[in-house]
């Protein structure tokens, strides 16, 4: 019987193949794409919901230097970001923004966007989508869906809808958010 010969080990010789090269490039490109998508969508936005029942009132800070007070039967959503976004779903909300607050504030009431400039103001949303705003200090700007921009100053109030504002008039400090006196 013959003795088996040991296998002959030959040194590895690299053979370049365009097909193999393109497959590896496609795999690496896909991994880089997934990494970039993970970085881009990495942290979902934080949304906090606040709601009050029929007789409850709520006062809470929503960011450093920004306090919010909700009237009974009111609900809002606060979305973290710069600027801080608040969407009023129903009821009354009062904001007290200090002049040195880190965040700016944008409030969406119906289809209308309200931008704040270090103020104290109240927003009320009616069931038909119209709203009412009253400013205690500073000024705010109302951006309507029709593209109009209106400014409301301290001790003024106005009704707003999708096309513009109406009933723009002066008011006293105690009429801005009378339900807040029950919280203090």
N, C-alpha and C positions, 0 to 999 in steps of 0.2 A: 504494500500500500504506500501510496505517495504521501509525503508530508505536505499539508497545505502551506502555501506560501503566504507570508504576512502581506496585508494590503500595502500597496505603495501609496504613500501620502505625498501628494504634489502640492507645491506652494499655490496659494490662492492668487488667481489672476483676475483683476477687475475688468469687466466688460461693460463699457458705457452703452446705455440704451436710452434713447429719447423718450420712449414710452414710459419706462420706469421713472425717469426724471420728471416728466409732466404729471404723473400720478402722485408722486411725493410732493410736488409743488402745489397741486390741488388740495391735498390733505392738509398741508401746512397753511395754505391760504384760508381754508375753511376754519381751522383752529384759530387763526388770528381774527377772522370775522366773528366767531363766537366769543372770543375774548373781548373784542371791542363792544359787542352788543351787551355783554354782561356788565361792562364798565358803564355804558350809556344808560341802561335800564336798571342798574345795580340796586338802587334804593328807591322803593316806591314812595310816593308822596304821602305824608301823614295827613289824614283827615280826621278831625274830631267833630262829633255831633253834640249839640246842646239843645235840650228841649225842656220846656216847662209845662206842667199840667194846669188844670183850671184855676187853682188858687195859689200855686207856688211861684215864687220869684227867684231869680238866680243872678248873682253877681260874682264874676270870676275874672282873674287876669288871663288873657289869652296869649300874651307875649310880654317881654319886659317893657314896661312903660305903656302898655295898652290894656285897659280894663273894659269889660263888657258887662252890661246888665240887661237881662231879659225880663220882659213883662210876662204875665200869665198867658198860657196858650200860645207860646212862641217857639220857633225852632230855627236854628242856624247851623251851618257847617263851616268849620274853620280849616282851611288848607294851608299847610306850612309852605313857605316860599318867600321870595323877595320880589315884590311886596307880599305881605300877608293877605290872603284872599278869604273873604267871608261871604257866604251866600245866605241871604235871608229867605226862608221858605214861607214863613207866616208869622204874623204878630208884630211886636215892637221890640226894638233893640236900641240900647244907648251905649255909645262908645266914649271913653275918656282917654284920649291919646296925649301923652305928655310931649312937650316940645322937643325933648332930648331922647325920644324913643328910638330904639335901634331900627325897628321895622317901620315900613310905611304900610298903609292899609287901603285895600280896595274892597268895597262892598257891592255885591250884586243883588239887586232887589228886582225881581221880575226880569225884564230884559235890559234894565238900566244899570249902568256902572257908576258908582260914586267913589271918587278919589279924595282921600283925606290929606290935610296938611297940618298936622299937629293940633287937633281940635277936640272939642266935646260936641257931640251931635246925636240926634235920635232919628231913626228910620222906622217907618211903619209901612207894612205891605198889606194892601187890601186884597180881598178874594178875587177881584176882577183884574188883578195885575197892575193896577195903579198904586202909587205910593205917596207918602207924605214925609217930608224931611224938615227938621227944625235944628238950627245950629245955635249952640250956647256960646261958643268961643272959637275964634279963628275963622276959617272959611273952608268950604268944600267945593268940588266941581262935579257936576252931574253930566255924564256922557250918555245921551240917548241913542237908541239903535238907528235913528234917522240921521245921525251924524252931528247933531247939535250939541254944544257944550254950554252949560250955564254955571254961574258961580253964585253960591249962597253964602252970605257973610254972617257974622255974629248977630244974634237976636233977630234973625229972619227965619221965615218958614215958607214952604212952597209945596204944592201938589205936583207930582210928576207922572208921566206915562211914556209910551214908546215914542211920541212925537215931540214932547217938550215939557215945559212947566207951566203952571197956572196958579192963581191965587197967591202970588208972591207978595208977602206982607211982613210987617214987624210983629214981634211978640215979646212977652215978658219972660224973664228967667224961669219963673215958677211954672209956666205953661209948656216948657220944652219937654219935660218928662215927668208929669205929675205922679205917676205910679212909683217913681224912684223914692219918693219921700217915705213910702211904706218900708223900704229896705234899710234905710239908715237909722 
